[in-house]
């Protein structure tokens, strides 16, 4: 059952081969056994999980089960969960038991999903290695001396090690796709505005978007379908009819060329220097497989892609410095034990509550928004953002989706980039532009590097093309078995 | 671009983050590295490009001017660092 797909779990639950309580217990036991080594969870909610599982079993018995009723899941600790610690990986919120649920959390609760707990993450989702967490680094289940990626590293590691079949995540610059690639699983970040940001602790609001992790595109499609939908409490939530992303996948597939007619664009900038040889080989082998399935490939260009990182490191810190001003030690979160006047209380509470990377981004944001620098930095970055978004639109005139590596290398060793933030920023070169444009992106496993660590293939589509991305990835996964590879338990 | 320790200290004060002299020194080096990266933007001619603040062109939604929220003060203040009689307590601001 541990390695079962979502449809298999559904059938087993519906056929009463296993109860939701038994299933939750199976995964909770696994977390208890393996998490001490991986540190993928900040909070394991044994009691809450078993209570939801009992309720799910009643729904199943009453014939009232949906696609996810009774299925275990873990939430990234960025999502507010009522009555459960919601730390965001920070000392600042290490005492924050949320008084309310995020929209995503309440949607999944209503669907009967069983939350096993909250996963570890880079502090306030700022990082690409999960080493900036106040709760310590997460370890990659394929090799515990390596990072799992970030910022949703705990979610990705937990799914890869099968501590949970599903997990939620968020993606501001690659934080779902990059850890999915590093951990050998599938992850999708939908179009900006599809998943409500209500109760999702803000980092950079015009970029933050909730996403889904699973072993396969099919599992991700089922989870994402339950996470999306209009929410009036998020001012950027999109009013669109609800979409079932799994429906297209379930359609019967006849013949050996199910992707006949699909045009895949390969941005020449993503295949230039900077990509490791083993990543290139795996990505090209995956593209050969896509062509065997009927797809054609065409070279496209994203000429401003290299500017995505500098533009992002203006826009994201600017929004972060504004968003994180709410953490002042007054209404919730950490307050310094000793202080003099009010300004001293703010300064000390924030100095103690935030880690080094969060402080750096707050200071960069404060600078670029300062009087006299606003035009040169913030507006310039926003103009580049439009140029980058226009590049994608031009490229997508020539193709149905864009493919390339998710990351330039496999997961690096713990500590390797700890002292060089800029080097770590540069590792997000293929993912960040997608957030600036607000497009959907997916990462799926497509091989292993010379070090035995997983490699991801990124697919990017036009706005609202989630179903096409998931369908393409699903057909690839029906013909290959990279997504079925699992790390050894004691890695 | 190269920030001085004084400039970093000023930014930290604006951002209400108390940094010691040692932290300012360490932070300054890292910030200068980040600004070297950001400076690459300046070489690009963006004349005539409309700034893009958001991926979707959305107008702010309007709603009827009616009460939609319940009172959560009790629950919200339970997690506050210091409250009294329904108020959040902070150091005295006005003597």
Interface residues (C-beta under 8 A of the other chain):
Chain A: X95 X96 X97 X99 X100 X191 X192 X193 X206 X232 X235 X236 X238 X304 X306 X307 X309 X310 X311 X313 X314 X321 X325 X328 X329 X330 X331 X332 X333 X334 X335 X339 X340 X341 X342 X343 X344 X345 X346 X347 X348 X350 X351 X354 X356 X359 X360 X362 X363 X364 X366 X367 X368 X370 X376 X377 X379 X380 X381 X382 X383 X384 X385 X386 X387 X389 X420 X421 X422 X425 X426 X436 X437 X438 X439
Chain B: X3 X8 X11 X12 X13 X14 X15 X16 X17 X18 X19 X27 X30 X31 X33 X34 X35 X36 X37 X38 X39 X40 X41 X42 X44 X46 X49 X50 X51 X52 X53 X54 X55 X56 X58 X60 X61 X63 X72 X75 X76 X78 X79 X80 X81 X82 X88 X90 X91 X92 X93
